[in-house]
């Protein structure tokens, strides 16, 4: 029920956008606008758009620069040229105190597409949303929220937390200085070099996490899950797809790896220290590393590497489980 409520608003916006698109029955006209604003830090920016890509980047001159490429088409909502002239002369940009709002005048966006290119001071925090269009954010202190109904979401070089979602599109985050939450209903999710914890989920798509600085909570309903460079707690679940995790489950870290239909591949250094508890209902369990076997059955294995500080639990219903060394994996992938 909670998931349905969360999706209700974006889906309503999708329906609204479809209705607007259906009114586009005539020729379109195009134009652009540019605005520059002097602002004081810290600044909060809110950006929303019905149709059109949004690109937001941090700048060093302490100003806001907004460029918009506007397209107006169709009949039924007034003369397209008149409406274009109104938008170009008075763009949907509003600065009140330390909050800048861009694109919130939805009533003016019937059959209107605006592609935004926005520069803001690097210390800006951001809340952005798009119905139909991609979102790209880079070089901001943050925190950053970026959500798209139909389009990709990309965030690079974010200093604080990043919360990124797309219903129909890929989601990518790279070089974030704090926690990252990234999800897509229909698209892949990739998070690289996050300094904090990573939460990455996809309903129908692959999930990839590389070089996480903290814990990882990842899942896919229909797609594979791959994690590289994990040194803390890891949760990697998928219903239909493989699980591939590489790193070092040292200290008190706990790896929880599960798939219903797929194999699980675990890659650790030869000097790793952990307890392994694995179960493959209808598959083999193989290890290419020296281990101390504590208990072994036809489809189960309990064993220890080194002093057994960490804990790795693996379960698959239909697929194999393989434990191998990191160096062997690197050679195999070349």
C-alpha positions in Angstrom: 0.0 0.0 0.0 2.9 2.4 0.9 4.5 1.7 -2.5 1.3 2.4 -4.3 0.9 5.7 -2.5 4.4 6.7 -3.4 3.8 6.0 -7.1 0.4 7.7 -7.2 1.6 11.2 -7.6 4.2 10.5 -10.3 1.7 8.4 -12.2 -0.9 11.2 -12.0 1.7 13.6 -13.5 2.3 11.1 -16.3 -1.4 11.0 -17.1 -1.5 14.8 -17.0 1.5 15.0 -19.4 -0.2 12.5 -21.8 -3.3 14.6 -21.9 -1.2 17.7 -22.7 0.6 15.8 -25.4 -2.7 14.7 -26.9 -3.6 18.4 -27.5 -0.6 18.9 -29.7 -2.4 19.1 -33.1 -0.6 21.9 -34.8 2.8 23.3 -35.7 5.3 24.2 -32.9 7.4 27.3 -32.3 10.7 27.5 -30.5 12.6 30.1 -28.5 14.9 30.5 -25.5 15.6 32.6 -22.5 18.6 33.4 -20.3 18.5 34.8 -16.7 21.3 35.6 -14.2 20.6 36.2 -10.5 22.8 37.4 -7.7 22.2 35.1 -4.7 23.6 34.6 -1.2 24.7 31.3 0.1 23.5 28.8 1.3 20.9 28.5 -1.5 18.1 26.0 -1.8 16.9 25.3 -5.4 13.7 23.6 -6.4 13.2 22.6 -10.0 10.2 20.9 -11.6 9.4 20.3 -15.2 6.6 18.5 -17.2 8.6 18.0 -20.4 12.3 18.6 -21.2 15.7 17.6 -19.9 17.2 19.3 -16.9 21.0 19.8 -16.4 22.2 21.4 -13.1 25.8 22.1 -12.3 27.8 23.9 -9.6 29.6 27.1 -10.5 32.2 29.2 -8.7 31.0 32.8 -9.5 28.3 32.9 -6.7 25.5 33.5 -9.2 22.6 31.6 -10.7 22.5 31.3 -14.5 19.4 29.7 -16.1 19.1 29.0 -19.8 15.9 27.5 -21.2 15.1 26.2 -24.7 11.4 26.4 -25.1 9.1 24.6 -27.5 5.4 25.4 -27.7 3.0 23.5 -30.0 -0.6 22.6 -30.7 -3.9 24.4 -30.6 -6.6 24.6 -28.0 -4.6 26.6 -25.4 -4.1 29.9 -27.2 -1.8 31.0 -30.0 1.6 29.1 -29.7 3.6 32.1 -30.6 1.9 34.3 -28.0 2.4 31.7 -25.4 6.1 31.3 -26.3 6.6 35.1 -26.1 5.0 35.2 -22.7 7.3 32.4 -21.4 10.4 33.9 -22.9 9.6 37.3 -21.5 8.6 36.0 -18.0 10.2 32.6 -17.4 9.0 30.4 -14.5 11.8 31.6 -12.2 11.1 32.8 -8.6 13.7 33.8 -5.9 12.3 34.3 -2.4 14.9 34.6 0.3 17.3 31.7 0.1 14.9 29.5 -2.0 15.0 29.6 -5.8 12.0 27.9 -7.6 12.3 27.1 -11.3 9.5 25.7 -13.5 6.7 25.5 -10.9 4.1 27.3 -13.1 2.6 24.0 -14.4 -0.6 25.7 -15.7 1.6 27.5 -18.3 3.1 24.2 -19.5 0.3 22.9 -21.7 2.1 21.6 -24.8 5.2 23.3 -23.6 8.6 21.6 -23.4 11.5 23.5 -21.7 15.0 22.1 -21.6 16.9 23.7 -18.7 20.6 24.3 -18.3 21.1 25.7 -14.8 24.3 26.8 -13.0 24.2 27.5 -9.3 26.7 28.1 -6.5 28.4 24.8 -5.5 27.1 25.0 -1.9 23.5 24.7 -3.2 21.0 22.0 -1.9 18.7 20.7 -4.6 15.2 19.2 -4.9 14.3 18.5 -8.6 11.6 16.5 -10.5 10.8 15.8 -14.1 7.8 14.1 -15.6 9.2 13.5 -19.1 12.9 14.2 -19.4 16.3 13.3 -18.0 17.9 14.8 -15.0 21.7 15.5 -14.7 23.3 17.0 -11.6 27.0 17.5 -11.0 29.4 19.3 -8.7 27.0 20.3 -5.9 27.5 20.2 -2.2 23.9 19.1 -1.7 22.1 17.3 -0.3 20.5 16.4 -3.7 17.1 15.0 -4.5 16.4 14.2 -8.2 13.3 12.3 -9.4 12.1 11.5 -12.9 9.0 9.7 -14.1 10.2 8.9 -17.6 13.9 9.6 -18.0 17.3 8.9 -16.7 18.8 10.4 -13.5 22.5 11.1 -13.1 24.4 12.6 -10.2 28.2 13.2 -10.1 30.5 14.8 -7.6 27.9 15.4 -4.8 29.2 16.4 -1.4 26.4 15.2 0.8 23.5 12.8 0.6 21.9 12.0 -2.8 18.4 10.6 -3.2 17.7 9.6 -6.8 14.7 7.8 -8.4 13.2 7.1 -11.8 10.1 5.1 -12.7 11.2 4.5 -16.3 14.8 5.1 -16.8 18.3 4.3 -15.5 19.8 5.9 -12.3 23.5 6.6 -11.9 25.5 8.1 -9.0 29.2 8.7 -8.9 31.6 10.3 -6.4 29.1 11.2 -3.7 30.5 12.3 -0.4 27.8 10.8 1.8 24.9 8.3 1.7 23.3 7.4 -1.6 19.7 6.1 -2.1 19.1 5.2 -5.7 16.1 3.3 -7.2 14.3 2.6 -10.5 11.2 0.7 -11.3 12.1 0.0 -14.9 15.8 0.6 -15.4 19.3 -0.2 -14.2 20.8 1.4 -11.1 24.6 2.1 -10.8 26.4 3.6 -7.8 30.1 4.2 -7.9 32.5 5.5 -5.2 30.0 6.6 -2.6 31.7 7.6 0.7 28.7 6.6 2.9 26.1 3.9 2.9 24.4 2.8 -0.4 20.8 1.8 -0.9 20.2 0.6 -4.4 17.1 -1.1 -5.8 15.5 -1.9 -9.1 12.2 -3.7 -9.9 13.2 -4.6 -13.4 16.9 -4.0 -14.1 20.4 -4.7 -13.0 21.9 -3.2 -9.8 25.7 -2.4 -9.7 27.6 -0.9 -6.7 31.3 -0.2 -7.0 33.7 0.9 -4.3 31.1 1.7 -1.5 32.5 3.5 1.5 29.9 2.1 3.9 27.2 -0.5 4.1 25.3 -1.8 1.0 21.6 -2.6 0.8 20.8 -3.7 -2.8 18.0 -5.7 -4.5 16.4 -6.4 -7.8 13.2 -8.2 -8.5 14.1 -9.2 -12.1 17.8 -8.5 -12.7 21.3 -9.3 -11.5 23.0 -7.6 -8.5 26.8 -6.9 -8.6 28.9 -5.3 -5.9 32.6 -4.6 -6.1 35.0 -3.4 -3.4 32.7 -4.1 -0.4 34.3 -3.9 3.0 31.3 -3.5 5.3 27.8 -5.0 5.6 26.3 -6.2 2.4 22.7 -7.2 1.6 22.2 -8.4 -2.0 18.9 -10.0 -2.9 17.3 -10.8 -6.2 14.3 -12.9 -7.2 15.4 -13.7 -10.8 19.1 -13.1 -11.5 22.6 -13.7 -10.4 24.4 -12.2 -7.4 28.1 -11.3 -7.7 29.9 -9.8 -4.7 33.6 -9.0 -4.4 35.4 -7.5 -1.4 36.6 -8.4 2.0 34.0 -9.4 4.7 36.4 -8.5 7.6 35.8 -7.4 11.1 32.2 -7.8 12.2 30.7 -7.3 8.7 27.8 -9.4 7.6 27.1 -10.4 4.0 23.5 -11.6 3.3 23.4 -12.9 -0.3 20.2 -14.5 -1.7 18.6 -15.3 -5.1 15.7 -17.5 -6.0 16.8 -18.2 -9.6 20.4 -17.6 -10.3 24.0 -18.3 -9.2 25.9 -16.6 -6.4 29.6 -15.7 -7.0 31.7 -14.5 -4.1 35.2 -13.1 -4.6 37.5 -12.4 -1.6 41.2 -12.0 -1.0 43.1 -15.2 0.0 43.7 -13.7 3.5 40.0 -13.0 4.2 38.6 -13.9 7.6 35.0 -15.0 7.8 32.5 -17.8 8.5 30.6 -19.1 5.5 27.1 -20.5 5.7 25.8 -21.5 2.3 22.8 -23.4 0.9 22.0 -24.3 -2.7 18.7 -26.1 -3.0 19.3 -27.4 -6.5 22.9 -26.5 -7.3 26.5 -27.1 -6.5 28.7 -25.3 -4.0 32.3 -24.9 -5.1 35.3 -23.2 -3.5 38.7 -22.3 -5.0 40.2 -21.1 -1.8 41.6 -23.0 1.3 38.8 -23.3 3.9 38.2 -25.1 7.1 35.1 -27.2 6.6 32.9 -27.4 9.7 29.8 -29.1 8.2 29.0 -30.2 4.7 26.0 -31.7 3.0 25.0 -32.4 -0.6 23.7 -28.8 -1.1 25.0 -27.0 2.0 28.4 -26.0 3.4 29.5 -24.4 6.6 33.2 -23.4 6.7 35.7 -20.9 7.9 38.5 -18.8 6.4 41.2 -17.4 8.6 40.0 -16.5 12.1 36.3 -16.2 11.0 35.7 -12.6 12.1 33.1 -11.8 9.4 30.0 -13.6 8.5 28.8 -14.6 5.0 25.4 -16.2 4.5 24.4 -17.4 1.0 21.2 -18.9 -0.3 20.0 -19.9 -3.8 17.1 -22.0 -4.8 18.1 -22.7 -8.4 21.8 -22.0 -9.1 25.3 -22.7 -7.9 27.5 -21.0 -5.3 31.1 -20.3 -6.0 33.8 -18.9 -3.7 37.0 -17.7 -5.4 40.0 -15.5 -4.9 40.0 -11.9 -6.0 43.2 -12.3 -8.0 41.7 -15.2 -9.9 38.6 -13.2 -10.7 40.7 -10.3 -12.0 42.6 -12.5 -14.3 39.4 -14.1 -15.5 37.7 -10.8 -16.3 40.6 -9.5 -18.5 
